Amino acid sequence: SLYLNYRLIFEKHEYWRILTNFFFFGMPSLDFVFHMYFLVRYCRLLEEGPSFRGRSADFFIMLMFGASIMLAIAPFSSVLFLGYSLTFMMVYVWGRRNETFPMNFLGLFNFPAPW
């Protein structure tokens, strides 16, 4: 029981649900592997890139700010697990900070990073 449930958090004092819902990415599958890859890759690229190089505390603050916003919006969107949202946040922030970086999809289609 890792899912985000505000009733259980506030009534039953199950405070671990605030954090654990960010760590669940579903059962092991190809989708799970891709999300782990994206999370690790883009977190590393952001932290080691010019945006956050030598500023790990700023990177952590960005993660906490994004997680806080997701937790505030979650009750209105009925999302139970925010791990996927955290992954997409990392990809989005990396793409916005590296707009001119050339990307490709399956080695066939080239496009700029923010798209």
C-alpha positions as CSV (number, residue, x, y, z in Angstrom):
1,S,0.0,0.0,0.0
2,L,2.1,2.8,-1.4
3,Y,-0.5,4.8,-3.2
4,L,-1.3,8.4,-2.4
5,N,-4.5,8.7,-0.2
6,Y,-4.9,11.9,1.7
7,R,-7.7,10.4,3.9
8,L,-5.2,7.8,5.2
9,I,-2.5,10.3,5.6
10,F,-4.4,12.7,7.7
11,E,-6.9,10.4,9.5
12,K,-4.7,7.3,10.1
13,H,-1.3,9.2,10.2
14,E,0.2,7.1,7.4
15,Y,2.7,9.8,6.5
16,W,5.0,7.5,4.5
17,R,2.5,7.7,1.6
18,I,3.7,11.2,0.9
19,L,7.0,9.8,-0.2
20,T,6.4,6.3,-1.2
21,N,4.0,7.1,-4.1
22,F,7.0,8.7,-5.9
23,F,8.9,5.4,-5.8
24,F,6.3,3.1,-7.4
25,F,6.5,2.7,-11.2
26,G,4.4,-0.3,-11.7
27,M,5.2,-3.9,-12.1
28,P,8.5,-4.8,-13.8
29,S,7.8,-4.5,-17.6
30,L,9.2,-2.7,-20.6
31,D,7.4,0.5,-19.5
32,F,9.0,0.2,-16.1
33,V,12.5,-0.1,-17.7
34,F,11.9,2.9,-19.9
35,H,10.8,5.1,-17.0
36,M,13.8,4.0,-14.9
37,Y,16.1,4.8,-17.8
38,F,14.5,8.3,-18.4
39,L,14.6,9.1,-14.7
40,V,18.2,8.1,-14.2
41,R,19.4,9.6,-17.5
42,Y,17.8,13.0,-17.2
43,C,18.4,13.4,-13.5
44,R,22.1,12.7,-14.2
45,L,22.2,15.0,-17.2
46,L,20.5,17.8,-15.2
47,E,22.7,17.5,-12.2
48,E,26.0,17.2,-14.2
49,G,25.0,19.7,-16.8
50,P,25.6,23.5,-16.7
51,S,22.3,24.1,-15.0
52,F,23.1,22.4,-11.7
53,R,26.8,21.5,-11.9
54,G,28.2,22.0,-8.4
55,R,24.8,22.9,-7.1
56,S,23.4,19.7,-5.8
57,A,21.3,21.5,-3.1
58,D,19.6,23.6,-5.9
59,F,18.8,20.4,-7.8
60,F,17.3,18.9,-4.6
61,I,15.3,22.0,-4.0
62,M,14.0,21.8,-7.6
63,L,13.0,18.2,-7.0
64,M,11.2,19.1,-3.7
65,F,9.4,22.0,-5.3
66,G,8.2,19.8,-8.2
67,A,7.1,17.1,-5.8
68,S,5.2,19.6,-3.7
69,I,3.4,21.0,-6.7
70,M,2.5,17.4,-7.8
71,L,1.2,16.6,-4.3
72,A,-0.9,19.8,-4.2
73,I,-2.5,19.0,-7.6
74,A,-2.9,15.2,-7.1
75,P,-6.2,15.3,-5.2
76,F,-7.8,17.1,-8.1
77,S,-6.6,14.7,-10.7
78,S,-7.1,11.4,-8.9
79,V,-3.5,10.3,-9.5
80,L,-2.4,7.6,-7.0
81,F,1.2,7.3,-8.0
82,L,3.4,10.3,-8.9
83,G,6.6,8.4,-10.0
84,Y,5.6,8.8,-13.7
85,S,4.9,12.5,-13.1
86,L,8.3,13.0,-11.5
87,T,10.0,11.3,-14.5
88,F,8.1,13.6,-17.0
89,M,9.1,16.6,-14.9
90,M,12.8,15.7,-15.2
91,V,12.5,15.2,-19.0
92,Y,10.6,18.5,-19.4
93,V,13.1,20.5,-17.3
94,W,16.0,19.0,-19.2
95,G,14.4,19.7,-22.5
96,R,13.6,23.3,-21.7
97,R,17.2,23.9,-20.5
98,N,18.7,22.2,-23.6
99,E,16.4,23.5,-26.3
100,T,19.0,23.2,-29.1
101,F,20.1,19.7,-28.3
102,P,19.4,17.4,-31.3
103,M,17.3,14.4,-30.5
104,N,16.1,11.4,-32.5
105,F,13.4,8.8,-32.2
106,L,14.5,5.2,-33.0
107,G,17.3,6.7,-35.1
108,L,14.7,7.7,-37.7
109,F,13.2,11.1,-36.8
110,N,15.3,14.1,-35.8
111,F,13.7,16.9,-33.7
112,P,14.8,19.6,-31.2
113,A,14.9,18.7,-27.5
114,P,11.9,20.7,-26.2
115,W,9.4,18.7,-28.4
